[in-house]
């Protein structure tokens, strides 16, 4: 069993909390959240819990999260544990990998002050984390960020030679049936703030006005469907994409190793879905950008993309060699969605202009109706006008009498 960590207290989580409920167990958090239901106890093995995994857990609303690993090791300030705690979901850390073998799906356990009991037998014991403990670890990690950054840069440089295929002009690009010359391409990744980025793009009118080609990278396809946008292409290893997204009509491109191995293709073959391979090193996000670039995109707009050391450490990568190379290649046409949502302004349409004019006329009528001086002026002119009409009518009648 893992050792007991030092415990601290804050107002958000009671360290003596007691929870009873059925467990859902999985080594991979993103698989677990698809089965997790409100009130369940999640059992994970996720060192340095990342933001995206935590968002998935929060959405499922478990009563408690039990982590066999350490949710915040102090290597870097990861946001995942704070997201859980600030959502009111208790977190018990450092329970040891044995807990995943000791508990089966659906077992009902009682957790009391970090001690996990199944049928009155102690299964594992760990540390109840609080916001204060996580923030303290974050402070310690920031003091070591320079050292971590140096290691990260060293790893990045060391792996650049292994990713040079991404720069080759003869890179084998899958044939999806058309080119995208003079079109903008929107690439959606389930990265940091991807939901907010998508919402901003929609509110700004960018999606409606520009009608970009849309690429969903793995789970990014489901994020698009949730927004009511159907992706044109889905690219990735397909381990975190729903069956609904795979059957939405998008072109499916499997990210394969340079030697042709493509584990993600097995799922598509079982479902009887047509697909193509894109053989390259790097991440699925990288090759999505390369696909857009090679097919002639005028502009690539990235949502939720990974571009910092913290992003990559969250993703479990110790370097970003492929991302550096790809961004060097596509850089002139690559922009971040945050910039687009803040700078883009939709074109003024005739319908909008007519509505504006109508609103102005309506306002003028209201002003006339409620303004006494203007009403007096209108009445005076009306009297003069009706008087003139009456006088003209009398003269016409007199003239008619003389003629007769």
C-alpha positions as CSV (number, residue, x, y, z in Angstrom):
1,X,0.0,0.0,0.0
2,X,1.1,3.5,-0.6
3,X,2.4,5.5,2.3
4,X,0.2,8.1,4.0
5,X,0.7,11.7,2.8
6,X,0.7,14.6,5.2
7,X,-2.9,16.0,5.5
8,X,-4.1,19.5,5.7
9,X,-7.5,21.1,5.9
10,X,-9.4,23.8,4.1
11,X,-13.0,24.8,4.0
12,X,-13.8,23.1,0.8
13,X,-13.2,19.4,1.6
14,X,-13.6,17.6,4.9
15,X,-10.6,15.3,5.5
16,X,-12.8,13.0,7.6
17,X,-15.3,12.6,4.8
18,X,-17.1,9.3,4.5
19,X,-18.6,8.1,1.2
20,X,-20.2,4.8,0.3
21,X,-21.0,3.7,-3.2
22,X,-20.3,1.4,-6.2
23,X,-16.9,1.8,-7.9
24,X,-16.0,2.1,-11.6
25,X,-12.5,1.0,-12.2
26,X,-10.1,1.7,-15.2
27,X,-6.5,2.4,-15.8
28,X,-7.4,5.0,-18.4
29,X,-9.5,7.9,-17.2
30,X,-10.9,8.8,-20.6
31,X,-12.4,5.3,-20.9
32,X,-13.7,5.4,-17.3
33,X,-15.7,8.6,-17.8
34,X,-17.8,6.9,-20.5
35,X,-19.2,4.5,-17.9
36,X,-19.2,6.7,-14.8
37,X,-22.5,7.8,-13.5
38,X,-23.5,10.4,-10.9
39,X,-22.9,9.1,-7.4
40,X,-20.4,6.4,-8.4
41,X,-16.9,6.3,-7.0
42,X,-14.2,6.6,-9.7
43,X,-11.1,4.5,-9.3
44,X,-8.3,5.8,-11.6
45,X,-4.5,5.5,-11.9
46,X,-3.6,8.9,-13.2
47,X,-0.4,10.6,-12.2
48,X,-0.5,14.4,-12.5
49,X,-4.2,14.5,-13.3
50,X,-4.6,16.7,-16.4
51,X,-7.3,19.3,-17.0
52,X,-9.2,17.4,-19.8
53,X,-9.4,14.2,-17.7
54,X,-10.6,16.2,-14.7
55,X,-13.3,18.0,-16.9
56,X,-14.6,14.6,-17.9
57,X,-14.8,13.5,-14.3
58,X,-16.5,16.6,-13.2
59,X,-19.1,16.2,-16.0
60,X,-19.9,12.7,-14.8
61,X,-20.4,13.9,-11.2
62,X,-18.9,11.0,-9.1
63,X,-19.3,11.2,-5.4
64,X,-15.6,10.6,-4.9
65,X,-12.4,10.0,-6.9
66,X,-9.8,7.5,-5.7
67,X,-6.4,7.8,-7.5
68,X,-3.9,5.0,-7.2
69,X,-1.3,7.4,-8.3
70,X,-0.4,11.0,-7.1
71,X,-2.7,13.6,-8.7
72,X,-0.1,16.4,-8.3
73,X,3.5,15.3,-8.1
74,X,5.0,18.8,-8.1
75,X,6.7,18.5,-11.5
76,X,4.5,21.3,-12.9
77,X,1.3,23.1,-11.8
78,X,-1.4,20.9,-13.2
79,X,-5.0,22.1,-12.9
80,X,-6.8,18.8,-12.8
81,X,-7.0,18.2,-9.0
82,X,-8.2,21.8,-8.4
83,X,-11.0,21.4,-11.0
84,X,-12.2,18.4,-9.1
85,X,-12.0,19.9,-5.6
86,X,-13.6,23.2,-6.7
87,X,-16.5,21.2,-8.2
88,X,-17.0,19.7,-4.7
89,X,-15.7,16.3,-5.6
90,X,-13.4,14.8,-2.9
91,X,-10.1,13.3,-4.0
92,X,-8.1,10.6,-2.3
93,X,-4.5,10.2,-3.6
94,X,-1.7,7.7,-3.5
95,X,-3.7,4.5,-2.9
96,X,-1.3,2.3,-4.8
97,X,-1.8,0.4,-8.0
98,X,-3.0,-2.7,-6.0
99,X,-6.4,-1.1,-5.6
100,X,-7.3,-1.6,-9.3
101,X,-6.8,-5.3,-8.9
102,X,-8.5,-5.5,-5.5
103,X,-11.8,-4.0,-6.6
104,X,-14.1,-5.1,-9.4
105,X,-16.6,-3.0,-11.3
106,X,-19.7,-2.4,-9.2
107,X,-18.2,-3.4,-5.9
108,X,-19.7,-1.2,-3.1
109,X,-17.0,0.3,-0.9
110,X,-16.9,2.7,2.0
111,X,-14.2,5.4,2.1
112,X,-13.6,7.0,5.5
113,X,-10.8,9.6,5.9
114,X,-8.8,8.1,3.0
115,X,-9.3,4.5,4.1
116,X,-11.0,2.3,1.5
117,X,-13.0,-0.7,2.9
118,X,-14.7,-3.4,1.0
119,X,-16.8,-5.9,3.0
120,X,-15.3,-4.5,6.2
121,X,-11.8,-5.3,5.0
122,X,-9.2,-2.4,4.5
123,X,-8.3,-2.5,0.8
124,X,-6.1,0.6,0.5
125,X,-5.2,3.8,2.3
126,X,-4.2,7.2,0.9
127,X,-4.3,10.9,1.5
128,X,-7.4,13.1,1.3
129,X,-6.4,16.1,-0.9
130,X,-7.7,19.6,-0.4
131,X,-7.3,22.8,-2.3
132,X,-4.7,24.0,0.2
133,X,-2.5,20.9,-0.3
134,X,-2.7,21.2,-4.1
135,X,-1.9,24.9,-4.1
136,X,1.1,24.3,-1.8
137,X,2.4,21.7,-4.2
138,X,1.9,24.1,-7.1
139,X,4.0,26.7,-5.3
140,X,6.8,24.2,-4.8
141,X,6.6,23.2,-8.5
142,X,6.8,26.8,-9.7
143,X,10.1,27.1,-7.9
144,X,11.4,24.2,-10.0
145,X,9.9,25.3,-13.3
146,X,13.3,26.5,-14.7
147,X,14.8,23.0,-14.2
148,X,11.7,21.3,-15.7
149,X,11.8,23.7,-18.7
150,X,15.4,22.9,-19.3
151,X,14.7,19.2,-19.3
152,X,11.7,19.7,-21.6
153,X,13.7,21.7,-24.1
154,X,16.5,19.1,-24.0
155,X,14.0,16.3,-24.8
156,X,12.4,18.4,-27.6
157,X,15.7,19.0,-29.3
158,X,16.8,15.4,-28.8
159,X,13.7,14.0,-30.6
160,X,13.6,16.5,-33.5
161,X,15.7,14.1,-35.7
162,X,13.1,11.4,-35.1
163,X,10.3,13.6,-36.5
164,X,11.9,15.1,-39.6
165,X,9.5,13.1,-41.8
166,X,6.9,15.8,-41.0
167,X,9.0,18.3,-43.1
168,X,9.3,16.0,-46.2
169,X,7.8,17.3,-49.3
170,X,7.0,13.8,-50.4
171,X,4.9,13.1,-47.2
172,X,2.1,10.7,-48.2
173,X,-1.1,12.8,-47.8
174,X,-4.4,10.8,-47.8
175,X,-6.7,11.5,-50.7
176,X,-10.0,12.7,-49.3
177,X,-11.4,13.6,-52.7
178,X,-10.9,17.3,-52.9
179,X,-8.5,20.2,-52.2
180,X,-9.1,23.1,-49.9
181,X,-7.6,25.9,-51.9
182,X,-8.7,29.4,-50.7
183,X,-10.7,27.9,-47.8
184,X,-10.2,28.3,-44.1
185,X,-9.9,25.2,-42.0
186,X,-11.0,24.9,-38.4
187,X,-9.2,22.2,-36.3
188,X,-10.7,21.3,-33.0
189,X,-8.8,19.4,-30.3
190,X,-10.0,18.6,-26.8
191,X,-7.4,20.8,-25.2
192,X,-7.4,23.6,-22.8
193,X,-10.5,25.9,-23.0
194,X,-11.7,24.2,-26.2
195,X,-15.4,24.7,-25.2
196,X,-14.9,28.4,-24.5
197,X,-13.0,28.8,-27.8
198,X,-15.8,27.1,-29.8
199,X,-18.4,29.2,-28.1
200,X,-16.6,32.4,-28.9
201,X,-16.2,31.4,-32.5
202,X,-19.9,30.7,-32.8
203,X,-21.0,33.9,-31.0
204,X,-18.6,36.0,-33.1
205,X,-20.3,34.8,-36.3
206,X,-17.1,33.2,-37.7
207,X,-18.7,29.8,-38.2
208,X,-21.7,31.2,-39.9
209,X,-20.0,33.7,-42.1
210,X,-16.8,31.9,-43.1
211,X,-18.1,28.3,-43.3
212,X,-14.7,26.8,-42.7
213,X,-13.7,23.1,-43.5
214,X,-14.0,21.5,-40.0
215,X,-11.6,18.8,-38.7
216,X,-12.2,17.1,-35.4
217,X,-9.1,15.5,-33.8
218,X,-10.3,12.4,-31.9
219,X,-12.7,13.7,-29.1
220,X,-12.8,17.1,-30.8
221,X,-15.4,15.6,-33.2
222,X,-17.8,15.0,-30.3
223,X,-17.2,18.6,-29.1
224,X,-18.3,19.8,-32.5
225,X,-21.4,17.7,-32.6
226,X,-22.4,19.0,-29.2
227,X,-22.3,22.5,-30.7
228,X,-24.4,21.4,-33.6
229,X,-21.5,21.4,-36.1
230,X,-20.8,18.3,-38.2
231,X,-17.1,17.8,-38.9
232,X,-15.9,17.3,-42.5
233,X,-13.0,15.1,-41.4
234,X,-12.1,13.2,-38.2
235,X,-8.5,12.4,-37.7
236,X,-6.7,10.5,-34.9
237,X,-6.3,7.1,-33.3
238,X,-10.0,6.9,-32.6
239,X,-9.7,5.7,-29.0
240,X,-11.8,8.6,-27.6
241,X,-14.4,9.2,-30.3
242,X,-18.0,8.2,-30.0
243,X,-19.7,5.8,-32.4
244,X,-22.2,8.6,-33.2
245,X,-19.3,10.9,-34.4
246,X,-17.8,8.1,-36.5
247,X,-21.1,7.7,-38.3
248,X,-21.8,11.4,-38.8
249,X,-20.6,11.3,-42.5
250,X,-17.2,12.8,-42.0
251,X,-14.1,11.4,-43.8
252,X,-12.1,9.2,-41.4
253,X,-8.3,9.5,-41.4
254,X,-6.4,7.1,-39.0
255,X,-3.1,8.4,-37.7
256,X,-0.6,5.5,-38.4
257,X,3.0,4.9,-37.4
258,X,5.5,5.5,-40.2
259,X,5.8,1.7,-40.7
260,X,2.1,1.5,-41.4
261,X,0.9,0.1,-38.0
262,X,-2.5,1.7,-37.2
263,X,-4.1,0.4,-34.0
264,X,-7.0,2.8,-34.4
265,X,-8.0,1.2,-37.7
266,X,-9.2,-2.0,-36.0
267,X,-12.2,-0.2,-34.5
268,X,-13.3,1.3,-37.8
269,X,-12.9,-2.1,-39.6
270,X,-15.1,-3.7,-36.9
271,X,-17.7,-1.0,-37.5
272,X,-17.5,-1.4,-41.3
273,X,-16.4,2.2,-41.8
274,X,-14.3,3.4,-44.7
275,X,-11.1,5.1,-43.7
276,X,-7.6,6.1,-44.9
277,X,-4.2,6.1,-43.2
278,X,-1.9,9.0,-42.6
279,X,1.6,7.6,-41.9
280,X,3.6,10.1,-39.9
281,X,5.3,10.7,-36.5
282,X,4.0,13.4,-34.2
283,X,0.6,13.8,-32.7
284,X,-2.8,13.6,-34.4
285,X,-3.1,17.3,-33.9
286,X,0.1,17.8,-35.8
287,X,-0.9,15.8,-38.8
288,X,-4.3,17.4,-38.9
289,X,-2.5,20.7,-39.4
290,X,-0.3,19.2,-42.1
291,X,-3.3,17.8,-43.9
292,X,-4.9,21.2,-44.0
293,X,-1.6,22.8,-45.1
294,X,-0.9,20.3,-47.9
295,X,-4.4,20.5,-49.3
296,X,-4.0,24.2,-49.8
297,X,-5.9,25.8,-46.8
298,X,-5.8,29.6,-46.9
299,X,-5.9,29.8,-43.1
300,X,-5.8,27.2,-40.2
301,X,-7.7,28.1,-37.1
302,X,-6.8,26.0,-34.1
303,X,-9.2,25.3,-31.2
304,X,-7.8,23.7,-28.0
305,X,-4.4,23.2,-29.5
306,X,-1.3,22.2,-27.4
307,X,1.4,24.8,-27.6
308,X,3.1,25.2,-24.2
309,X,5.2,23.0,-21.9
310,X,2.3,22.6,-19.4
311,X,0.0,21.6,-22.3
312,X,2.4,18.8,-23.3
313,X,3.1,17.7,-19.8
314,X,-0.6,17.4,-19.2
315,X,-0.7,15.3,-22.3
316,X,2.0,13.0,-20.9
317,X,4.7,14.1,-23.3
318,X,8.2,15.2,-22.2
319,X,8.9,17.2,-25.3
320,X,7.2,18.8,-28.3
321,X,9.6,18.1,-31.2
322,X,6.8,17.3,-33.7
323,X,4.8,20.3,-32.8
324,X,7.8,22.6,-33.2
325,X,8.5,21.3,-36.6
326,X,4.9,21.4,-37.8
327,X,4.4,24.9,-36.6
328,X,7.5,26.0,-38.4
329,X,6.1,24.5,-41.6
330,X,2.5,25.8,-41.3
331,X,3.2,28.9,-39.2
332,X,2.3,31.6,-41.7
333,X,-1.3,30.4,-42.0
334,X,-1.9,29.2,-38.4
335,X,-3.8,31.2,-35.9
336,X,-5.2,30.5,-32.5
337,X,-9.0,30.5,-32.1
338,X,-8.8,32.9,-29.2
339,X,-7.4,35.6,-31.5
340,X,-10.0,34.9,-34.2
341,X,-12.9,35.2,-31.8
342,X,-11.6,38.5,-30.5
343,X,-10.6,40.1,-33.8
344,X,-13.2,38.7,-36.2
345,X,-16.2,40.8,-36.9
346,X,-19.1,39.5,-39.1
347,X,-20.0,41.3,-42.3
348,X,-23.1,43.6,-42.2
349,X,-25.9,41.9,-44.1
350,X,-28.7,43.8,-45.9
351,X,-31.3,42.2,-43.6
352,X,-29.5,43.5,-40.6
353,X,-29.2,47.0,-42.2
354,X,-33.0,47.0,-42.9
355,X,-33.8,46.0,-39.4
356,X,-31.5,48.8,-38.1
357,X,-33.3,51.4,-40.3
358,X,-36.8,50.1,-39.2
359,X,-35.8,50.3,-35.6
360,X,-34.6,53.9,-36.1
361,X,-37.9,54.9,-37.8
362,X,-39.9,53.3,-35.0
363,X,-37.9,55.3,-32.5
364,X,-38.6,58.5,-34.4
365,X,-42.4,57.8,-34.4
366,X,-42.3,57.2,-30.6
367,X,-40.5,60.5,-30.1
368,X,-43.1,62.3,-32.2
369,X,-46.0,60.8,-30.3
370,X,-44.7,61.7,-26.9
371,X,-43.2,65.1,-27.7
372,X,-45.7,67.9,-27.0
373,X,-44.0,70.6,-29.1
374,X,-43.8,68.3,-32.1
375,X,-47.4,67.3,-31.6
376,X,-48.5,71.0,-31.4
377,X,-46.6,71.7,-34.6
378,X,-48.3,68.8,-36.4
379,X,-51.7,70.0,-35.2
380,X,-51.0,73.5,-36.4
381,X,-50.0,72.3,-39.8
382,X,-52.9,70.0,-40.0
383,X,-55.3,72.9,-39.2
384,X,-53.7,75.1,-41.8
385,X,-53.8,72.3,-44.3
386,X,-57.5,71.5,-43.7
387,X,-58.3,75.2,-43.8
388,X,-56.6,75.5,-47.2
389,X,-58.5,72.5,-48.5
390,X,-61.8,73.9,-47.2
391,X,-61.1,77.3,-48.8
392,X,-60.2,75.7,-52.1
393,X,-63.4,73.6,-52.0
394,X,-65.5,76.8,-51.5
395,X,-63.9,78.5,-54.5
396,X,-64.4,75.5,-56.6
397,X,-68.1,75.4,-55.7
398,X,-68.5,79.1,-56.5
399,X,-66.8,78.7,-59.8
400,X,-69.0,75.7,-60.6
401,X,-72.1,77.9,-59.8
402,X,-71.1,80.7,-62.2
403,X,-70.6,78.3,-65.0
404,X,-73.9,76.7,-64.5
